[in-house]
Amino acid sequence: MLTTLLDIDAFPTLSLTQLYCSRWDVELDIKHLKTSLGMDILRCKTPDMVRKEIYAFLLVYNLLRSLMWDAGTTYSTPPLRLSLQGTRQKFDNFIPQFLSVCLDKVFQIYQTLLKVIVHKTVPSRPGRVEPRVVKRRPKSYPWMHQPRSVLRQVLLVT
């Protein structure tokens, strides 16, 4: 590891090494935001709305992470060993149950949700390194420069 932090007393080698190793978790968190939650393509056009869209993704991400934290601490499982995508899917499946019961049963359903979330853990993968490549190549179709309705009409005429 190369660094410009030369003061050994202020920046011990062991601390820098641990910090470097923990960056994998940060990269996974960013990957989850982009791929698991669908933030890889932002759909808004104005800077203000893009900001709001990013905040909405961060809000959902924090909701899921807090569910994982609650499940992990309730059932003595490390929260970082729980699957974010699995938590999202299980939460999505429980939404109709939350909406259909009275308030006094919500806590029971929440406890059941936590138990389901903690049921499967992600295996420990220390020192994991993955190449930054795309496996599938995109199709060689042209870019869409006209509205879909216009393009449909062109197909129907020919």
Phi and psi in radians as a Rosetta constraint file:
Dihedral C 1 N 2 CA 2 C 2 CIRCULARHARMONIC -1.815 0.35
Dihedral N 2 CA 2 C 2 N 3 CIRCULARHARMONIC 2.489 0.35
Dihedral C 2 N 3 CA 3 C 3 CIRCULARHARMONIC -2.641 0.35
Dihedral N 3 CA 3 C 3 N 4 CIRCULARHARMONIC 2.752 0.35
Dihedral C 3 N 4 CA 4 C 4 CIRCULARHARMONIC -1.710 0.35
Dihedral N 4 CA 4 C 4 N 5 CIRCULARHARMONIC 0.000 0.35
Dihedral C 4 N 5 CA 5 C 5 CIRCULARHARMONIC -1.429 0.35
Dihedral N 5 CA 5 C 5 N 6 CIRCULARHARMONIC 1.671 0.35
Dihedral C 5 N 6 CA 6 C 6 CIRCULARHARMONIC -1.645 0.35
Dihedral N 6 CA 6 C 6 N 7 CIRCULARHARMONIC -0.277 0.35
Dihedral C 6 N 7 CA 7 C 7 CIRCULARHARMONIC -1.354 0.35
Dihedral N 7 CA 7 C 7 N 8 CIRCULARHARMONIC 1.828 0.35
Dihedral C 7 N 8 CA 8 C 8 CIRCULARHARMONIC -1.169 0.35
Dihedral N 8 CA 8 C 8 N 9 CIRCULARHARMONIC -0.559 0.35
Dihedral C 8 N 9 CA 9 C 9 CIRCULARHARMONIC -1.218 0.35
Dihedral N 9 CA 9 C 9 N 10 CIRCULARHARMONIC -0.727 0.35
Dihedral C 9 N 10 CA 10 C 10 CIRCULARHARMONIC -1.344 0.35
Dihedral N 10 CA 10 C 10 N 11 CIRCULARHARMONIC -0.541 0.35
Dihedral C 10 N 11 CA 11 C 11 CIRCULARHARMONIC -2.277 0.35
Dihedral N 11 CA 11 C 11 N 12 CIRCULARHARMONIC 1.441 0.35
Dihedral C 11 N 12 CA 12 C 12 CIRCULARHARMONIC -1.090 0.35
Dihedral N 12 CA 12 C 12 N 13 CIRCULARHARMONIC 2.551 0.35
Dihedral C 12 N 13 CA 13 C 13 CIRCULARHARMONIC -1.022 0.35
Dihedral N 13 CA 13 C 13 N 14 CIRCULARHARMONIC -0.747 0.35
Dihedral C 13 N 14 CA 14 C 14 CIRCULARHARMONIC -1.085 0.35
Dihedral N 14 CA 14 C 14 N 15 CIRCULARHARMONIC -0.727 0.35
Dihedral C 14 N 15 CA 15 C 15 CIRCULARHARMONIC -1.123 0.35
Dihedral N 15 CA 15 C 15 N 16 CIRCULARHARMONIC -0.742 0.35
Dihedral C 15 N 16 CA 16 C 16 CIRCULARHARMONIC -1.121 0.35
Dihedral N 16 CA 16 C 16 N 17 CIRCULARHARMONIC -0.689 0.35
Dihedral C 16 N 17 CA 17 C 17 CIRCULARHARMONIC -1.124 0.35
Dihedral N 17 CA 17 C 17 N 18 CIRCULARHARMONIC -0.774 0.35
Dihedral C 17 N 18 CA 18 C 18 CIRCULARHARMONIC -1.120 0.35
Dihedral N 18 CA 18 C 18 N 19 CIRCULARHARMONIC -0.690 0.35
Dihedral C 18 N 19 CA 19 C 19 CIRCULARHARMONIC -1.110 0.35
Dihedral N 19 CA 19 C 19 N 20 CIRCULARHARMONIC -0.730 0.35
Dihedral C 19 N 20 CA 20 C 20 CIRCULARHARMONIC -1.113 0.35
Dihedral N 20 CA 20 C 20 N 21 CIRCULARHARMONIC -0.714 0.35
Dihedral C 20 N 21 CA 21 C 21 CIRCULARHARMONIC -1.183 0.35
Dihedral N 21 CA 21 C 21 N 22 CIRCULARHARMONIC -0.581 0.35
Dihedral C 21 N 22 CA 22 C 22 CIRCULARHARMONIC -1.311 0.35
Dihedral N 22 CA 22 C 22 N 23 CIRCULARHARMONIC -0.173 0.35
Dihedral C 22 N 23 CA 23 C 23 CIRCULARHARMONIC -1.137 0.35
Dihedral N 23 CA 23 C 23 N 24 CIRCULARHARMONIC -0.397 0.35
Dihedral C 23 N 24 CA 24 C 24 CIRCULARHARMONIC -1.051 0.35
Dihedral N 24 CA 24 C 24 N 25 CIRCULARHARMONIC -0.716 0.35
Dihedral C 24 N 25 CA 25 C 25 CIRCULARHARMONIC -1.122 0.35
Dihedral N 25 CA 25 C 25 N 26 CIRCULARHARMONIC -0.666 0.35
Dihedral C 25 N 26 CA 26 C 26 CIRCULARHARMONIC -1.142 0.35
Dihedral N 26 CA 26 C 26 N 27 CIRCULARHARMONIC -0.739 0.35
Dihedral C 26 N 27 CA 27 C 27 CIRCULARHARMONIC -1.120 0.35
Dihedral N 27 CA 27 C 27 N 28 CIRCULARHARMONIC -0.651 0.35
Dihedral C 27 N 28 CA 28 C 28 CIRCULARHARMONIC -1.145 0.35
Dihedral N 28 CA 28 C 28 N 29 CIRCULARHARMONIC -0.686 0.35
Dihedral C 28 N 29 CA 29 C 29 CIRCULARHARMONIC -1.078 0.35
Dihedral N 29 CA 29 C 29 N 30 CIRCULARHARMONIC -0.754 0.35
Dihedral C 29 N 30 CA 30 C 30 CIRCULARHARMONIC -1.155 0.35
Dihedral N 30 CA 30 C 30 N 31 CIRCULARHARMONIC -0.684 0.35
Dihedral C 30 N 31 CA 31 C 31 CIRCULARHARMONIC -1.101 0.35
Dihedral N 31 CA 31 C 31 N 32 CIRCULARHARMONIC -0.716 0.35
Dihedral C 31 N 32 CA 32 C 32 CIRCULARHARMONIC -1.072 0.35
Dihedral N 32 CA 32 C 32 N 33 CIRCULARHARMONIC -0.741 0.35
Dihedral C 32 N 33 CA 33 C 33 CIRCULARHARMONIC -1.066 0.35
Dihedral N 33 CA 33 C 33 N 34 CIRCULARHARMONIC -0.750 0.35
Dihedral C 33 N 34 CA 34 C 34 CIRCULARHARMONIC -1.336 0.35
Dihedral N 34 CA 34 C 34 N 35 CIRCULARHARMONIC -0.811 0.35
Dihedral C 34 N 35 CA 35 C 35 CIRCULARHARMONIC -1.731 0.35
Dihedral N 35 CA 35 C 35 N 36 CIRCULARHARMONIC -0.903 0.35
Dihedral C 35 N 36 CA 36 C 36 CIRCULARHARMONIC -1.146 0.35
Dihedral N 36 CA 36 C 36 N 37 CIRCULARHARMONIC -0.663 0.35
Dihedral C 36 N 37 CA 37 C 37 CIRCULARHARMONIC -1.706 0.35
Dihedral N 37 CA 37 C 37 N 38 CIRCULARHARMONIC -0.092 0.35
Dihedral C 37 N 38 CA 38 C 38 CIRCULARHARMONIC 1.445 0.35
Dihedral N 38 CA 38 C 38 N 39 CIRCULARHARMONIC 0.476 0.35
Dihedral C 38 N 39 CA 39 C 39 CIRCULARHARMONIC -1.568 0.35
Dihedral N 39 CA 39 C 39 N 40 CIRCULARHARMONIC 0.147 0.35
Dihedral C 39 N 40 CA 40 C 40 CIRCULARHARMONIC -1.189 0.35
Dihedral N 40 CA 40 C 40 N 41 CIRCULARHARMONIC -0.474 0.35
Dihedral C 40 N 41 CA 41 C 41 CIRCULARHARMONIC -2.193 0.35
Dihedral N 41 CA 41 C 41 N 42 CIRCULARHARMONIC 1.982 0.35
Dihedral C 41 N 42 CA 42 C 42 CIRCULARHARMONIC -1.506 0.35
Dihedral N 42 CA 42 C 42 N 43 CIRCULARHARMONIC 2.366 0.35
Dihedral C 42 N 43 CA 43 C 43 CIRCULARHARMONIC -1.702 0.35
Dihedral N 43 CA 43 C 43 N 44 CIRCULARHARMONIC -0.260 0.35
Dihedral C 43 N 44 CA 44 C 44 CIRCULARHARMONIC -1.341 0.35
Dihedral N 44 CA 44 C 44 N 45 CIRCULARHARMONIC 2.775 0.35
Dihedral C 44 N 45 CA 45 C 45 CIRCULARHARMONIC -1.854 0.35
Dihedral N 45 CA 45 C 45 N 46 CIRCULARHARMONIC -0.624 0.35
Dihedral C 45 N 46 CA 46 C 46 CIRCULARHARMONIC -1.613 0.35
Dihedral N 46 CA 46 C 46 N 47 CIRCULARHARMONIC 2.644 0.35
Dihedral C 46 N 47 CA 47 C 47 CIRCULARHARMONIC -0.996 0.35
Dihedral N 47 CA 47 C 47 N 48 CIRCULARHARMONIC -0.666 0.35
Dihedral C 47 N 48 CA 48 C 48 CIRCULARHARMONIC -1.113 0.35
Dihedral N 48 CA 48 C 48 N 49 CIRCULARHARMONIC -0.764 0.35
Dihedral C 48 N 49 CA 49 C 49 CIRCULARHARMONIC -1.259 0.35
Dihedral N 49 CA 49 C 49 N 50 CIRCULARHARMONIC -0.601 0.35
Dihedral C 49 N 50 CA 50 C 50 CIRCULARHARMONIC -1.082 0.35
Dihedral N 50 CA 50 C 50 N 51 CIRCULARHARMONIC -0.739 0.35
Dihedral C 50 N 51 CA 51 C 51 CIRCULARHARMONIC -1.036 0.35
Dihedral N 51 CA 51 C 51 N 52 CIRCULARHARMONIC -0.784 0.35
Dihedral C 51 N 52 CA 52 C 52 CIRCULARHARMONIC -1.126 0.35
Dihedral N 52 CA 52 C 52 N 53 CIRCULARHARMONIC -0.661 0.35
Dihedral C 52 N 53 CA 53 C 53 CIRCULARHARMONIC -1.135 0.35
Dihedral N 53 CA 53 C 53 N 54 CIRCULARHARMONIC -0.733 0.35
Dihedral C 53 N 54 CA 54 C 54 CIRCULARHARMONIC -1.114 0.35
Dihedral N 54 CA 54 C 54 N 55 CIRCULARHARMONIC -0.737 0.35
Dihedral C 54 N 55 CA 55 C 55 CIRCULARHARMONIC -1.073 0.35
Dihedral N 55 CA 55 C 55 N 56 CIRCULARHARMONIC -0.674 0.35
Dihedral C 55 N 56 CA 56 C 56 CIRCULARHARMONIC -1.120 0.35
Dihedral N 56 CA 56 C 56 N 57 CIRCULARHARMONIC -0.741 0.35
Dihedral C 56 N 57 CA 57 C 57 CIRCULARHARMONIC -1.096 0.35
Dihedral N 57 CA 57 C 57 N 58 CIRCULARHARMONIC -0.736 0.35
Dihedral C 57 N 58 CA 58 C 58 CIRCULARHARMONIC -1.136 0.35
Dihedral N 58 CA 58 C 58 N 59 CIRCULARHARMONIC -0.627 0.35
Dihedral C 58 N 59 CA 59 C 59 CIRCULARHARMONIC -1.120 0.35
Dihedral N 59 CA 59 C 59 N 60 CIRCULARHARMONIC -0.802 0.35
Dihedral C 59 N 60 CA 60 C 60 CIRCULARHARMONIC -1.105 0.35
Dihedral N 60 CA 60 C 60 N 61 CIRCULARHARMONIC -0.757 0.35
Dihedral C 60 N 61 CA 61 C 61 CIRCULARHARMONIC -1.045 0.35
Dihedral N 61 CA 61 C 61 N 62 CIRCULARHARMONIC -0.784 0.35
Dihedral C 61 N 62 CA 62 C 62 CIRCULARHARMONIC -1.167 0.35
Dihedral N 62 CA 62 C 62 N 63 CIRCULARHARMONIC -0.615 0.35
Dihedral C 62 N 63 CA 63 C 63 CIRCULARHARMONIC -1.072 0.35
Dihedral N 63 CA 63 C 63 N 64 CIRCULARHARMONIC -0.829 0.35
Dihedral C 63 N 64 CA 64 C 64 CIRCULARHARMONIC -1.136 0.35
Dihedral N 64 CA 64 C 64 N 65 CIRCULARHARMONIC -0.735 0.35
Dihedral C 64 N 65 CA 65 C 65 CIRCULARHARMONIC -1.128 0.35
Dihedral N 65 CA 65 C 65 N 66 CIRCULARHARMONIC -0.618 0.35
Dihedral C 65 N 66 CA 66 C 66 CIRCULARHARMONIC -1.232 0.35
Dihedral N 66 CA 66 C 66 N 67 CIRCULARHARMONIC -0.597 0.35
Dihedral C 66 N 67 CA 67 C 67 CIRCULARHARMONIC -1.087 0.35
Dihedral N 67 CA 67 C 67 N 68 CIRCULARHARMONIC -0.764 0.35
Dihedral C 67 N 68 CA 68 C 68 CIRCULARHARMONIC -1.099 0.35
Dihedral N 68 CA 68 C 68 N 69 CIRCULARHARMONIC -0.707 0.35
Dihedral C 68 N 69 CA 69 C 69 CIRCULARHARMONIC -1.113 0.35
Dihedral N 69 CA 69 C 69 N 70 CIRCULARHARMONIC -0.806 0.35
Dihedral C 69 N 70 CA 70 C 70 CIRCULARHARMONIC -1.068 0.35
Dihedral N 70 CA 70 C 70 N 71 CIRCULARHARMONIC -0.788 0.35
Dihedral C 70 N 71 CA 71 C 71 CIRCULARHARMONIC -1.120 0.35
Dihedral N 71 CA 71 C 71 N 72 CIRCULARHARMONIC -0.777 0.35
Dihedral C 71 N 72 CA 72 C 72 CIRCULARHARMONIC -1.127 0.35
Dihedral N 72 CA 72 C 72 N 73 CIRCULARHARMONIC -0.781 0.35
Dihedral C 72 N 73 CA 73 C 73 CIRCULARHARMONIC -1.278 0.35
Dihedral N 73 CA 73 C 73 N 74 CIRCULARHARMONIC -0.549 0.35
Dihedral C 73 N 74 CA 74 C 74 CIRCULARHARMONIC -1.206 0.35
Dihedral N 74 CA 74 C 74 N 75 CIRCULARHARMONIC -0.684 0.35
Dihedral C 74 N 75 CA 75 C 75 CIRCULARHARMONIC -1.969 0.35
Dihedral N 75 CA 75 C 75 N 76 CIRCULARHARMONIC 0.432 0.35
Dihedral C 75 N 76 CA 76 C 76 CIRCULARHARMONIC 0.898 0.35
Dihedral N 76 CA 76 C 76 N 77 CIRCULARHARMONIC 0.855 0.35
Dihedral C 76 N 77 CA 77 C 77 CIRCULARHARMONIC -2.171 0.35
Dihedral N 77 CA 77 C 77 N 78 CIRCULARHARMONIC 2.374 0.35
Dihedral C 77 N 78 CA 78 C 78 CIRCULARHARMONIC -1.052 0.35
Dihedral N 78 CA 78 C 78 N 79 CIRCULARHARMONIC 2.138 0.35
Dihedral C 78 N 79 CA 79 C 79 CIRCULARHARMONIC -1.021 0.35
Dihedral N 79 CA 79 C 79 N 80 CIRCULARHARMONIC -0.522 0.35
Dihedral C 79 N 80 CA 80 C 80 CIRCULARHARMONIC -1.275 0.35
Dihedral N 80 CA 80 C 80 N 81 CIRCULARHARMONIC -0.175 0.35
Dihedral C 80 N 81 CA 81 C 81 CIRCULARHARMONIC -1.602 0.35
Dihedral N 81 CA 81 C 81 N 82 CIRCULARHARMONIC 0.030 0.35
Dihedral C 81 N 82 CA 82 C 82 CIRCULARHARMONIC -1.662 0.35
Dihedral N 82 CA 82 C 82 N 83 CIRCULARHARMONIC 2.603 0.35
Dihedral C 82 N 83 CA 83 C 83 CIRCULARHARMONIC -1.454 0.35
Dihedral N 83 CA 83 C 83 N 84 CIRCULARHARMONIC 2.214 0.35
Dihedral C 83 N 84 CA 84 C 84 CIRCULARHARMONIC -1.169 0.35
Dihedral N 84 CA 84 C 84 N 85 CIRCULARHARMONIC -0.797 0.35
Dihedral C 84 N 85 CA 85 C 85 CIRCULARHARMONIC -1.124 0.35
Dihedral N 85 CA 85 C 85 N 86 CIRCULARHARMONIC -0.710 0.35
Dihedral C 85 N 86 CA 86 C 86 CIRCULARHARMONIC -1.125 0.35
Dihedral N 86 CA 86 C 86 N 87 CIRCULARHARMONIC -0.701 0.35
Dihedral C 86 N 87 CA 87 C 87 CIRCULARHARMONIC -1.098 0.35
Dihedral N 87 CA 87 C 87 N 88 CIRCULARHARMONIC -0.738 0.35
Dihedral C 87 N 88 CA 88 C 88 CIRCULARHARMONIC -1.085 0.35
Dihedral N 88 CA 88 C 88 N 89 CIRCULARHARMONIC -0.784 0.35
Dihedral C 88 N 89 CA 89 C 89 CIRCULARHARMONIC -1.132 0.35
Dihedral N 89 CA 89 C 89 N 90 CIRCULARHARMONIC -0.730 0.35
Dihedral C 89 N 90 CA 90 C 90 CIRCULARHARMONIC -1.186 0.35
Dihedral N 90 CA 90 C 90 N 91 CIRCULARHARMONIC -0.698 0.35
Dihedral C 90 N 91 CA 91 C 91 CIRCULARHARMONIC -1.102 0.35
Dihedral N 91 CA 91 C 91 N 92 CIRCULARHARMONIC -0.757 0.35
Dihedral C 91 N 92 CA 92 C 92 CIRCULARHARMONIC -1.019 0.35
Dihedral N 92 CA 92 C 92 N 93 CIRCULARHARMONIC -0.693 0.35
Dihedral C 92 N 93 CA 93 C 93 CIRCULARHARMONIC -1.207 0.35
Dihedral N 93 CA 93 C 93 N 94 CIRCULARHARMONIC -0.467 0.35
Dihedral C 93 N 94 CA 94 C 94 CIRCULARHARMONIC -1.532 0.35
Dihedral N 94 CA 94 C 94 N 95 CIRCULARHARMONIC -0.231 0.35
Dihedral C 94 N 95 CA 95 C 95 CIRCULARHARMONIC -0.985 0.35
Dihedral N 95 CA 95 C 95 N 96 CIRCULARHARMONIC -0.802 0.35
Dihedral C 95 N 96 CA 96 C 96 CIRCULARHARMONIC -1.049 0.35
Dihedral N 96 CA 96 C 96 N 97 CIRCULARHARMONIC -0.620 0.35
Dihedral C 96 N 97 CA 97 C 97 CIRCULARHARMONIC -1.175 0.35
Dihedral N 97 CA 97 C 97 N 98 CIRCULARHARMONIC -0.714 0.35
Dihedral C 97 N 98 CA 98 C 98 CIRCULARHARMONIC -1.086 0.35
Dihedral N 98 CA 98 C 98 N 99 CIRCULARHARMONIC -0.658 0.35
Dihedral C 98 N 99 CA 99 C 99 CIRCULARHARMONIC -1.346 0.35
Dihedral N 99 CA 99 C 99 N 100 CIRCULARHARMONIC -0.370 0.35
Dihedral C 99 N 100 CA 100 C 100 CIRCULARHARMONIC -1.709 0.35
Dihedral N 100 CA 100 C 100 N 101 CIRCULARHARMONIC -0.107 0.35
Dihedral C 100 N 101 CA 101 C 101 CIRCULARHARMONIC -1.865 0.35
Dihedral N 101 CA 101 C 101 N 102 CIRCULARHARMONIC 2.853 0.35
Dihedral C 101 N 102 CA 102 C 102 CIRCULARHARMONIC -1.377 0.35
Dihedral N 102 CA 102 C 102 N 103 CIRCULARHARMONIC 2.898 0.35
Dihedral C 102 N 103 CA 103 C 103 CIRCULARHARMONIC -1.039 0.35
Dihedral N 103 CA 103 C 103 N 104 CIRCULARHARMONIC -0.573 0.35
Dihedral C 103 N 104 CA 104 C 104 CIRCULARHARMONIC -1.281 0.35
Dihedral N 104 CA 104 C 104 N 105 CIRCULARHARMONIC -0.233 0.35
Dihedral C 104 N 105 CA 105 C 105 CIRCULARHARMONIC -1.770 0.35
Dihedral N 105 CA 105 C 105 N 106 CIRCULARHARMONIC -0.092 0.35
Dihedral C 105 N 106 CA 106 C 106 CIRCULARHARMONIC -1.073 0.35
Dihedral N 106 CA 106 C 106 N 107 CIRCULARHARMONIC -0.702 0.35
Dihedral C 106 N 107 CA 107 C 107 CIRCULARHARMONIC -1.097 0.35
Dihedral N 107 CA 107 C 107 N 108 CIRCULARHARMONIC -0.694 0.35
Dihedral C 107 N 108 CA 108 C 108 CIRCULARHARMONIC -1.099 0.35
Dihedral N 108 CA 108 C 108 N 109 CIRCULARHARMONIC -0.760 0.35
Dihedral C 108 N 109 CA 109 C 109 CIRCULARHARMONIC -1.156 0.35
Dihedral N 109 CA 109 C 109 N 110 CIRCULARHARMONIC -0.674 0.35
Dihedral C 109 N 110 CA 110 C 110 CIRCULARHARMONIC -1.081 0.35
Dihedral N 110 CA 110 C 110 N 111 CIRCULARHARMONIC -0.752 0.35
Dihedral C 110 N 111 CA 111 C 111 CIRCULARHARMONIC -1.120 0.35
Dihedral N 111 CA 111 C 111 N 112 CIRCULARHARMONIC -0.671 0.35
Dihedral C 111 N 112 CA 112 C 112 CIRCULARHARMONIC -1.120 0.35
Dihedral N 112 CA 112 C 112 N 113 CIRCULARHARMONIC -0.728 0.35
Dihedral C 112 N 113 CA 113 C 113 CIRCULARHARMONIC -1.034 0.35
Dihedral N 113 CA 113 C 113 N 114 CIRCULARHARMONIC -0.787 0.35
Dihedral C 113 N 114 CA 114 C 114 CIRCULARHARMONIC -1.065 0.35
Dihedral N 114 CA 114 C 114 N 115 CIRCULARHARMONIC -0.702 0.35
Dihedral C 114 N 115 CA 115 C 115 CIRCULARHARMONIC -1.143 0.35
Dihedral N 115 CA 115 C 115 N 116 CIRCULARHARMONIC -0.684 0.35
Dihedral C 115 N 116 CA 116 C 116 CIRCULARHARMONIC -1.194 0.35
Dihedral N 116 CA 116 C 116 N 117 CIRCULARHARMONIC -0.693 0.35
Dihedral C 116 N 117 CA 117 C 117 CIRCULARHARMONIC -1.080 0.35
Dihedral N 117 CA 117 C 117 N 118 CIRCULARHARMONIC -0.723 0.35
Dihedral C 117 N 118 CA 118 C 118 CIRCULARHARMONIC -1.425 0.35
Dihedral N 118 CA 118 C 118 N 119 CIRCULARHARMONIC -0.087 0.35
Dihedral C 118 N 119 CA 119 C 119 CIRCULARHARMONIC -1.055 0.35
Dihedral N 119 CA 119 C 119 N 120 CIRCULARHARMONIC -0.732 0.35
Dihedral C 119 N 120 CA 120 C 120 CIRCULARHARMONIC -2.081 0.35
Dihedral N 120 CA 120 C 120 N 121 CIRCULARHARMONIC 2.238 0.35
Dihedral C 120 N 121 CA 121 C 121 CIRCULARHARMONIC -1.868 0.35
Dihedral N 121 CA 121 C 121 N 122 CIRCULARHARMONIC 2.727 0.35
Dihedral C 121 N 122 CA 122 C 122 CIRCULARHARMONIC -1.475 0.35
Dihedral N 122 CA 122 C 122 N 123 CIRCULARHARMONIC 2.350 0.35
Dihedral C 122 N 123 CA 123 C 123 CIRCULARHARMONIC -1.141 0.35
Dihedral N 123 CA 123 C 123 N 124 CIRCULARHARMONIC 2.660 0.35
Dihedral C 123 N 124 CA 124 C 124 CIRCULARHARMONIC -1.231 0.35
Dihedral N 124 CA 124 C 124 N 125 CIRCULARHARMONIC 2.287 0.35
Dihedral C 124 N 125 CA 125 C 125 CIRCULARHARMONIC -2.307 0.35
Dihedral N 125 CA 125 C 125 N 126 CIRCULARHARMONIC 1.216 0.35
Dihedral C 125 N 126 CA 126 C 126 CIRCULARHARMONIC -1.209 0.35
Dihedral N 126 CA 126 C 126 N 127 CIRCULARHARMONIC 2.555 0.35
Dihedral C 126 N 127 CA 127 C 127 CIRCULARHARMONIC 1.168 0.35
Dihedral N 127 CA 127 C 127 N 128 CIRCULARHARMONIC 0.378 0.35
Dihedral C 127 N 128 CA 128 C 128 CIRCULARHARMONIC -1.245 0.35
Dihedral N 128 CA 128 C 128 N 129 CIRCULARHARMONIC 2.327 0.35
Dihedral C 128 N 129 CA 129 C 129 CIRCULARHARMONIC -2.308 0.35
Dihedral N 129 CA 129 C 129 N 130 CIRCULARHARMONIC 2.292 0.35
Dihedral C 129 N 130 CA 130 C 130 CIRCULARHARMONIC -2.198 0.35
Dihedral N 130 CA 130 C 130 N 131 CIRCULARHARMONIC 2.456 0.35
Dihedral C 130 N 131 CA 131 C 131 CIRCULARHARMONIC -1.248 0.35
Dihedral N 131 CA 131 C 131 N 132 CIRCULARHARMONIC 2.585 0.35
Dihedral C 131 N 132 CA 132 C 132 CIRCULARHARMONIC -1.652 0.35
Dihedral N 132 CA 132 C 132 N 133 CIRCULARHARMONIC 1.410 0.35
Dihedral C 132 N 133 CA 133 C 133 CIRCULARHARMONIC -2.375 0.35
Dihedral N 133 CA 133 C 133 N 134 CIRCULARHARMONIC 2.795 0.35
Dihedral C 133 N 134 CA 134 C 134 CIRCULARHARMONIC -1.796 0.35
Dihedral N 134 CA 134 C 134 N 135 CIRCULARHARMONIC 2.238 0.35
Dihedral C 134 N 135 CA 135 C 135 CIRCULARHARMONIC -1.300 0.35
Dihedral N 135 CA 135 C 135 N 136 CIRCULARHARMONIC -0.800 0.35
Dihedral C 135 N 136 CA 136 C 136 CIRCULARHARMONIC -1.758 0.35
Dihedral N 136 CA 136 C 136 N 137 CIRCULARHARMONIC 2.406 0.35
Dihedral C 136 N 137 CA 137 C 137 CIRCULARHARMONIC -1.538 0.35
Dihedral N 137 CA 137 C 137 N 138 CIRCULARHARMONIC 2.548 0.35
Dihedral C 137 N 138 CA 138 C 138 CIRCULARHARMONIC -1.209 0.35
Dihedral N 138 CA 138 C 138 N 139 CIRCULARHARMONIC 2.728 0.35
Dihedral C 138 N 139 CA 139 C 139 CIRCULARHARMONIC -1.183 0.35
Dihedral N 139 CA 139 C 139 N 140 CIRCULARHARMONIC 2.708 0.35
Dihedral C 139 N 140 CA 140 C 140 CIRCULARHARMONIC -1.647 0.35
Dihedral N 140 CA 140 C 140 N 141 CIRCULARHARMONIC 0.740 0.35
Dihedral C 140 N 141 CA 141 C 141 CIRCULARHARMONIC -1.435 0.35
Dihedral N 141 CA 141 C 141 N 142 CIRCULARHARMONIC 2.663 0.35
Dihedral C 141 N 142 CA 142 C 142 CIRCULARHARMONIC -1.249 0.35
Dihedral N 142 CA 142 C 142 N 143 CIRCULARHARMONIC 2.809 0.35
Dihedral C 142 N 143 CA 143 C 143 CIRCULARHARMONIC -1.243 0.35
Dihedral N 143 CA 143 C 143 N 144 CIRCULARHARMONIC 2.588 0.35
Dihedral C 143 N 144 CA 144 C 144 CIRCULARHARMONIC -1.494 0.35
Dihedral N 144 CA 144 C 144 N 145 CIRCULARHARMONIC 1.918 0.35
Dihedral C 144 N 145 CA 145 C 145 CIRCULARHARMONIC -1.872 0.35
Dihedral N 145 CA 145 C 145 N 146 CIRCULARHARMONIC -0.048 0.35
Dihedral C 145 N 146 CA 146 C 146 CIRCULARHARMONIC -2.232 0.35
Dihedral N 146 CA 146 C 146 N 147 CIRCULARHARMONIC 2.824 0.35
Dihedral C 146 N 147 CA 147 C 147 CIRCULARHARMONIC -1.066 0.35
Dihedral N 147 CA 147 C 147 N 148 CIRCULARHARMONIC 2.617 0.35
Dihedral C 147 N 148 CA 148 C 148 CIRCULARHARMONIC -1.012 0.35
Dihedral N 148 CA 148 C 148 N 149 CIRCULARHARMONIC -0.649 0.35
Dihedral C 148 N 149 CA 149 C 149 CIRCULARHARMONIC -1.102 0.35
Dihedral N 149 CA 149 C 149 N 150 CIRCULARHARMONIC -0.670 0.35
Dihedral C 149 N 150 CA 150 C 150 CIRCULARHARMONIC -1.163 0.35
Dihedral N 150 CA 150 C 150 N 151 CIRCULARHARMONIC -0.759 0.35
Dihedral C 150 N 151 CA 151 C 151 CIRCULARHARMONIC -1.137 0.35
Dihedral N 151 CA 151 C 151 N 152 CIRCULARHARMONIC -0.613 0.35
Dihedral C 151 N 152 CA 152 C 152 CIRCULARHARMONIC -1.119 0.35
Dihedral N 152 CA 152 C 152 N 153 CIRCULARHARMONIC -0.727 0.35
Dihedral C 152 N 153 CA 153 C 153 CIRCULARHARMONIC -1.094 0.35
Dihedral N 153 CA 153 C 153 N 154 CIRCULARHARMONIC -0.682 0.35
Dihedral C 153 N 154 CA 154 C 154 CIRCULARHARMONIC -1.099 0.35
Dihedral N 154 CA 154 C 154 N 155 CIRCULARHARMONIC -0.708 0.35
Dihedral C 154 N 155 CA 155 C 155 CIRCULARHARMONIC -1.156 0.35
Dihedral N 155 CA 155 C 155 N 156 CIRCULARHARMONIC -0.648 0.35
Dihedral C 155 N 156 CA 156 C 156 CIRCULARHARMONIC -1.232 0.35
Dihedral N 156 CA 156 C 156 N 157 CIRCULARHARMONIC -0.552 0.35
Dihedral C 156 N 157 CA 157 C 157 CIRCULARHARMONIC -1.288 0.35
Dihedral N 157 CA 157 C 157 N 158 CIRCULARHARMONIC -0.670 0.35
